């Protein structure tokens, strides 16, 4: 049994192993989401002007995001990528 690192694999559902439909490549990295709620949470995170850190590290979805998504210089890039995915989701 060989394990493929997640970085080299296509984004897939962890339970069923099916490829994710909401995937958008950006110049900084690959953005993917499970559903509309996940997309909205990512959009809200990117739009936030103040990102407070809780006391416990690695305890939230946002603490586990890739570094490129956390950088202030990529906020607009992340927002636009999320908006493209939201548009694609609405189109069906």
C-alpha positions in Angstrom: 0.0 0.0 0.0 1.6 3.3 -1.1 0.4 6.7 0.2 0.4 9.6 -2.2 1.1 13.0 -0.6 -1.9 15.3 -0.7 0.2 18.0 -2.4 0.7 15.8 -5.5 -2.8 14.5 -5.6 -5.9 16.1 -7.1 -8.3 17.5 -4.5 -10.8 14.7 -3.5 -13.6 14.1 -1.1 -12.0 12.5 2.0 -14.9 10.1 2.5 -15.7 8.9 -1.0 -12.5 9.7 -2.8 -14.3 11.4 -5.6 -12.7 14.5 -7.3 -14.0 17.8 -6.1 -16.0 19.9 -8.5 -15.1 23.3 -7.0 -11.5 23.7 -7.9 -9.8 26.9 -9.1 -6.1 27.2 -9.9 -4.6 30.6 -9.0 -1.0 32.0 -9.5 -0.4 31.4 -5.8 -1.9 28.0 -5.3 -4.9 25.7 -5.8 -8.2 26.7 -4.3 -10.8 24.1 -3.6 -14.0 23.9 -1.6 -16.6 21.3 -0.7 -19.8 23.4 -1.0 -21.3 26.9 -1.1 -20.9 27.3 2.7 -17.2 26.4 2.5 -16.8 29.0 -0.3 -18.6 31.6 1.7 -16.4 31.0 4.8 -13.3 31.4 2.6 -14.6 34.6 1.0 -15.4 36.0 4.5 -11.9 35.1 5.7 -10.3 36.8 2.7 -12.5 39.9 3.1 -11.8 40.3 6.8 -9.6 43.3 7.7 -8.7 41.9 11.1 -7.8 38.3 11.6 -7.6 37.5 15.3 -5.8 34.4 16.5 -7.3 32.2 19.1 -5.3 30.8 22.0 -5.2 27.2 20.7 -3.2 26.7 17.6 -4.4 24.5 14.7 -7.9 24.4 16.2 -9.9 26.0 13.3 -10.3 25.5 9.6 -8.6 28.9 9.1 -5.5 27.9 11.1 -5.0 25.0 8.7 -5.2 27.0 5.5 -2.2 27.0 3.2 0.2 29.9 3.9 -0.6 31.6 0.5 -4.2 32.0 1.6 -3.2 33.7 4.8 -1.0 36.3 3.3 -2.5 39.8 3.0 -1.1 40.3 -0.5 -3.3 37.4 -1.7 -6.6 38.6 -0.3 -7.9 40.0 -3.6 -6.6 37.0 -5.5 -8.4 34.6 -3.1 -11.6 36.7 -3.1 -11.7 36.7 -6.9 -11.1 33.0 -7.1 -13.9 32.3 -4.6 -16.2 34.5 -6.6 -15.4 32.6 -9.8 -16.2 29.3 -8.0 -19.5 30.8 -6.6 -20.5 31.9 -10.1 -19.7 28.4 -11.4 -21.8 26.9 -8.7 -24.8 29.0 -9.4 -24.6 28.2 -13.1 -24.8 24.5 -12.2 
